[in-house]
Amino acid sequence: MCWGRSLENGLNPKGVSLSGAEGPTIDTSTLADAQEEIARLRRELAVERAARSSNGETSLLLNAEDTSNRTALLEAMLETVPVGVVLADANGQIVHGNSWVERTLRHPVRHSADTESYGEWVSFHADGRQVESHEYPLARVIKDGEDHAELDVHYQRGDGSLFWMRVICEPVRNANGETIGATVALVDIEDEMRLLEEKEILLGEVNHRVKNSLQLVGAILSLQARSAQDEAATLLQAASARVQAISSVHAALYHDDDVRTVEFGSYLHRFCDRLADAFGASARGIALKVDAEPLVLSADKAVPLSLIVNELVTNAFKYAFADDLIGSEGDDHDTSIIVRLASNSDGTFFVEVSDNGVGAGTKSASESFSHDQNMGSSERTGLGTTLTKTLARQLDATITKKQADGWIVRLEFEP
């Protein structure tokens, strides 16, 4: 470009007078020359822009502007969302946090240097243990390579107060699939935890009332059985025992810390103690033994399983032993019923009820089993058999039986 010519001819054109009372006068021919020069300069500028565009310079300028706009939009979005957002680089160093973080946590964003430094974000598990650096979702994503990680923590704010917060983290990857950082969302779940606690209290109260109602029904059935005769009395007592079995599960739900689950191992010990007393096991010389692991079951599994155990143990007490042979002279046989609860190697659970009954009682019980029933009762079409089979289907359980010094019945199911 000829900038000298422009200055000479364009900025100081001939025919412009700076003196005189009437002001400057302009030579029209000179003005035309100036306009022609401006047009020529515009043409040269257009050619220059085209040359730069072909070299990619304009594209770079446009990309830079686009990137700036996108960054502004991202920052606005981070400030708009109603949760905390923290960004970290590929090494786990925290590089950014939106205003929610400082406002809610009541301390500045802590730019932890790496995954070993997250302990400065002080929080606790539900059991009171402090959350360690490697337990935070950000460490699990950056260091362990998880695709998604989250954790509910009792977070300690800058002023020392605590609140429940959910920490959610996912990796950020480039076009090649390489992790270049991670995003963390911090969600206030204080209201959610409060409602959950209220729900637990209500569930506990429901279980307590159900237990009381069932105990009342069981007591009425027992009283009615005392005034009934023969078979009617037997049926009423059986019905009472079944109601008590359900009631005992709800009692356990009410007393446990989690009103939705039962530690079934401990429950079995208490339940079988009551069954032994009801059937006069000690006076008859029959030992009811329980070998149970401390396995936790949900209420919808604990109730039917309790009823099944009630049927199996009741069946053993009634039919596995001949009273005239129990404790007879010269008999050193350890007369017993054993209830087992354990887990299999594949993660399934099983309950097993076995007896070492001898005499006519065992024969009577064994004759009640058939290949299509898998379960025993004094009658093949009795209520106990029907109830047990129905409950087993409810648990989606498999039932096996075998005879070895008495009967062994095993029920396997998913926890």
Secondary structure, 3 states (H helix, E strand, C coil): CCHHHHHHHHCCCCCCCCCCCCCCCCCHHHHHHHHHHHHHHHHHHHHHHHHHHHCCHHHHHHHHHHHHHHHHHHHHHHHHCCCEEEEEECCCCEEEECHHHHHHHCCCCCCCCCCCCHHHCCEECCCCCECCHHHCHHHHHHCCCCCCEEEEEEEECCCCCEEEEEEEEEEEECCCCCEEEEEEEEEECHHHHHHHHHHHHHHHHHHHHHHHHHHHHHHHHHHHHHHCCHHHHHHHHHHHHHHHHHHHHHHHHHHCCCCCEEEHHHHHHHHHHHHHHHCCHHHHCCEEEEEECCCEEEHHHHHHHHHHHHHHHHHHHHHCCCCCCCCCCCCCCCCEEEEEEEECCCCCEEEEEEECCCCHHHHHHHHCCCCCCCCCCCCCCCHHHHHHHHHHHHCCCEEEEEECCCEEEEEEECC
